[in-house]
């Protein structure tokens, strides 16, 4: 799994890079066919925004999240992506079994 982290008008520090890596490694526990992840962090006026595109076998998943704190935005983002990955996994399993 390759994670590309970039910042718009924000320098991505080692602490942010480590935090994102730890959070996104959680996604790999649910679905091991993740090929790459693109994460964009940007401070917006009055809020922080985190968005991500995940390339997995069979689909590309996109999510965005906003919060008052960058770490909270990353938490919300990983929660959204976690739900999307589980939903995708359920779809592929049900299609394979003919239900």
C-alpha positions as CSV (number, residue, x, y, z in Angstrom):
1,X,0.0,0.0,0.0
2,X,1.5,3.3,-1.1
3,X,0.3,6.5,0.6
4,X,0.9,9.9,-1.0
5,X,0.3,12.8,1.3
6,X,0.3,16.4,0.0
7,X,-0.7,19.7,1.5
8,X,-2.3,22.7,-0.1
9,X,-1.0,25.8,1.6
10,X,0.2,23.5,4.4
11,X,3.6,22.0,5.1
12,X,3.1,18.3,5.9
13,X,5.1,17.7,9.0
14,X,6.5,14.3,10.2
15,X,3.9,14.2,12.9
16,X,1.0,14.6,10.4
17,X,2.6,12.0,8.1
18,X,2.9,9.5,10.9
19,X,-0.6,10.1,12.1
20,X,-2.0,9.7,8.6
21,X,0.0,6.5,8.1
22,X,-1.3,5.0,11.4
23,X,-4.9,5.9,10.6
24,X,-4.8,4.5,7.1
25,X,-3.1,1.3,8.1
26,X,-6.3,0.5,9.9
27,X,-8.1,0.4,6.6
28,X,-5.8,-2.3,5.3
29,X,-7.1,-4.6,8.1
30,X,-10.5,-4.7,6.5
31,X,-9.4,-4.9,2.8
32,X,-5.9,-6.0,1.8
33,X,-6.3,-5.2,-1.9
34,X,-5.6,-1.4,-1.6
35,X,-3.0,-0.4,-4.2
36,X,-2.6,3.3,-3.5
37,X,-3.9,6.2,-1.4
38,X,-3.8,9.9,-2.2
39,X,-4.4,12.2,0.7
40,X,-4.7,16.0,0.4
41,X,-4.7,18.2,3.5
42,X,-5.6,21.8,3.3
43,X,-6.5,24.5,5.8
44,X,-9.6,26.3,4.8
45,X,-10.9,29.6,6.3
46,X,-12.2,28.7,9.8
47,X,-11.8,24.9,9.3
48,X,-9.4,22.2,8.1
49,X,-10.1,19.9,5.2
50,X,-8.8,16.4,4.5
51,X,-9.7,14.5,1.3
52,X,-8.6,11.2,0.0
53,X,-8.8,8.9,-3.1
54,X,-8.2,5.2,-2.6
55,X,-7.5,2.9,-5.5
56,X,-8.6,-0.7,-4.8
57,X,-9.3,-3.6,-7.0
58,X,-12.6,-3.0,-8.7
59,X,-13.2,0.6,-7.6
60,X,-11.8,4.0,-6.7
61,X,-13.2,5.4,-3.4
62,X,-13.3,9.2,-2.6
63,X,-14.1,10.9,0.7
64,X,-13.7,14.4,2.2
65,X,-14.0,15.6,5.7
66,X,-13.8,18.9,7.5
67,X,-13.2,19.8,11.2
68,X,-11.9,22.5,13.4
69,X,-8.6,20.5,13.9
70,X,-6.6,18.8,11.2
71,X,-6.3,15.6,13.3
72,X,-10.1,15.5,13.8
73,X,-10.6,15.9,10.0
74,X,-8.2,13.0,9.4
75,X,-10.2,10.9,11.9
76,X,-13.5,11.7,10.2
77,X,-12.0,10.9,6.8
78,X,-10.7,7.5,7.8
79,X,-14.1,6.7,9.4
80,X,-15.9,7.5,6.1
81,X,-13.4,5.5,4.0
82,X,-13.6,2.6,6.4
83,X,-17.4,2.4,5.9
84,X,-17.0,2.7,2.1
85,X,-14.4,-0.1,2.0
86,X,-16.7,-2.4,4.1
87,X,-19.6,-1.6,1.8
88,X,-17.5,-2.4,-1.3
89,X,-16.2,-5.6,0.3
90,X,-19.8,-6.7,1.0
91,X,-20.8,-6.0,-2.6
92,X,-18.0,-8.0,-4.0
93,X,-18.6,-11.0,-1.7
94,X,-22.3,-11.0,-2.4
95,X,-21.7,-10.9,-6.2
96,X,-19.3,-13.8,-6.0
97,X,-21.7,-16.0,-4.1
98,X,-24.7,-15.1,-6.4
99,X,-27.0,-13.6,-3.7
